[in-house]
Amino acid sequence: MLASLGKNNDALECFNIAIAINPDYKDTVNSTLPNTTKKNKIETQNVYKNEEDYKKINKILDEITRLLKSKEYVMALSLCDKIMEIDSKDCNALIFKAFIFFELGRLYYALYTINKGIEIYSDVPIVLRWKARILAELGKSEESKEYLLKAAQLESVPPSAHEGFVVDKIELILEIKDPVTMLTHHSWIWEVINRSSTAIGSVSYSICGDSPRSFEQLGLHVRENNDELEVENHLNLPYQKDIVAWLKEPIMPDQAGRHFTLEYEWEESDRYYQYDVPAYCNLLRYILLLPKEIQGNVKFFKINKETGEKIPIETKLNNTDLGSKSEVTWTNTSPEPNYAYRAEW
């Protein structure tokens, strides 16, 4: 059925751009639960009436993750309904319900549910990709491709250089902690510029992994220099978390040189990592720390986000022997915003 988190099955590669659960920028289809892409920006978030609702819904979502992992679909479906009693427009619950109906083979129920989601979230790529997946399973391939294209177009439109902040430099450090499960410690280091006319008080992230994890299992931290930032989890799916980190001091208009580090641990069992480069980024650097058990042929590719074409990057890598592990570094000083960049090991 679906590949896990962003790993396109050969049979699905004709769809190129991923369908919500398993993206090949982690966006394709996965027989395990919905995801969005491995990228840096929240596309939507639920606004809860109060802090109590927020905590209650996140607790239920973690329980749904556990139930889906053990394929207890009926109980998971009842918990989705419980969330919708709190917030009838909750994006997480709508996507989960569509996924559960999909897994149970009740495709028209899945389609009905995701259509309700599109009525509310018509410009959210993950919802559009889910509809594409369901339509494909129903044999409506042309209509499915239309929704994939809509999702890809939404994700490929660069923001104005005068709106929001620009992630000017990105360093991705991937340390493989377990050569069997591919448990990986991820560090994203951003240097940002505020090109808006107002102060910015938060930074948003979207992260994915290859196995279901609760928010608590991630060991997630966001820091500015050595200062820990307060984090809120706004999208809590088993294979994806969207978070907001609140800054202690706002980024003022035209301010540059602020550095933020996101750290978390998640499995990369398919032995690749793919990052969707934002517009106006001037440097992308990968650093892979590989244990000796899996040292070998590291390769890099760029993925066209509209066509899904996978293009090998012919460049010399910087390899350093650290004894029990090796360090592989690759740097791109002119990443293209229409591409995602992928490391395989």
Secondary structure, 3 states (H helix, E strand, C coil): CCCCCCCCCHHHHHHCCCCCCCCCCCCCCCCCCCCCCCCCCCCCCCCCCCHHHHHHHHHHHHHHHHHHHCCCHHHHHHHHHHHHHHCCCCHHHHHHHHHHHHHCCCHHHHHHHHHHHHHHCCCCHHHHHHHHHHHHHCCCHHHHHHHHHHHHHHHHCCCCCCCCEEEEEEEEEEEECCCCCCEEEEEEEEEEEECCCCCEEEEEEEEECCCCCCHHHHCCEEEECCEECEEEEEEEECCEEEEEEEEEEEECCCCEEEEEEEEEEEECCCCEEEEECCCCCCEEEEEEEEEHHHCCCCEEEEEECCCCCEEECCCCCEEEECCCEEEEEEEECCCCCCEEEEEEC
